[in-house]
Amino acid sequence: MRRNALRTTRLQSVARSLEALDRFVTREGHAEVPQSHIETLDDGTTYGLGEFVSGCRRQYRNGRLTDEQQRALETRGVRLPT
């Protein structure tokens, strides 16, 4: 797969992740997603939202989360480790 195709796929994946997070926050009123939580999207696909949020927290602790990613999570109410 070419580099641009990988980047497009990655951006689409992040967009789906944030879509799932938005859906969870709207329904539950908070962003404290249990690690084992699976979110069902409007098109019927399921998404491991809990694993995504846990992975983002791990990336943050390891200094691998970009400022843009951090803002996207924090504006949705995700608390990152201090």
C-alpha positions in Angstrom: 0.0 0.0 0.0 1.4 3.4 -0.9 2.2 6.0 1.8 -0.7 8.4 0.8 -3.2 5.5 0.9 -2.0 4.5 4.4 -2.4 8.1 5.6 -5.9 8.2 4.1 -6.8 4.9 5.8 -5.4 6.1 9.1 -7.3 9.4 8.9 -10.5 7.5 8.1 -9.9 5.2 11.1 -9.4 8.2 13.4 -12.5 9.8 12.1 -14.5 6.6 12.8 -13.0 6.5 16.3 -14.0 10.0 17.1 -17.5 9.3 15.6 -17.8 6.4 18.0 -16.6 8.5 20.9 -19.1 11.3 20.1 -21.9 8.8 19.9 -20.9 7.4 23.4 -20.6 10.8 25.0 -23.9 12.0 23.6 -25.7 8.9 24.9 -23.9 8.5 28.2 -23.2 12.2 29.1 -19.5 11.5 29.9 -16.3 10.2 28.2 -15.3 7.6 30.8 -15.4 4.7 28.4 -14.9 1.2 30.0 -11.9 -0.5 28.4 -14.0 -3.4 27.2 -16.7 -1.2 25.7 -17.8 -1.9 22.1 -19.7 0.8 20.3 -22.1 0.1 17.4 -22.1 2.8 14.8 -25.0 4.0 12.6 -24.1 1.7 9.8 -24.2 -1.3 12.1 -20.4 -1.9 12.4 -19.0 -2.4 15.8 -15.9 -0.6 17.1 -13.7 -1.3 20.1 -14.0 2.2 21.6 -12.7 1.2 25.0 -9.5 -0.1 23.5 -9.2 3.0 21.3 -9.4 5.3 24.4 -7.0 3.2 26.4 -4.6 3.2 23.5 -4.8 7.0 23.3 -4.0 7.3 27.0 -1.0 5.0 26.5 0.2 7.0 23.6 -0.2 10.2 25.7 1.9 8.7 28.6 4.6 7.7 26.1 4.7 11.2 24.5 3.3 9.9 21.1 -0.1 11.7 21.0 0.0 14.9 18.9 -1.4 18.2 20.2 -4.2 17.9 17.7 -5.1 14.4 18.9 -4.9 15.5 22.5 -7.3 18.5 21.8 -9.7 16.2 19.9 -9.9 13.9 22.9 -10.0 16.6 25.6 -12.8 18.6 23.9 -14.9 15.4 24.0 -14.2 15.0 27.8 -11.6 12.3 27.7 -9.3 12.8 30.7 -5.7 12.1 29.9 -3.2 11.0 32.6 -1.3 13.8 34.4 
